[in-house]
Amino acid sequence: EATRLAYGTDEAAEGRESFLEKRDPDWSPFPWYY
């Protein structure tokens, strides 16, 4: 369940798409919480 939640996020989608398009990911629309 946790894996599905992690891979279902918009950040994960950007990571997958950027990898498939062979470009650097652009995570600037997503704020970083630490």
CORHUGI-V389277 format. One record per helix or strand. SS is the DSSP state (H for helix, E for strand). FROM is the first residue (numbers start at 1). LEN is the number of residues. Records with the same first field share a line. If there is no record, write none. Layout:
BEGIN
SS = FROM-LEN, FROM-LEN
END
This chain:
BEGIN
H = 2-6, 10-11
END
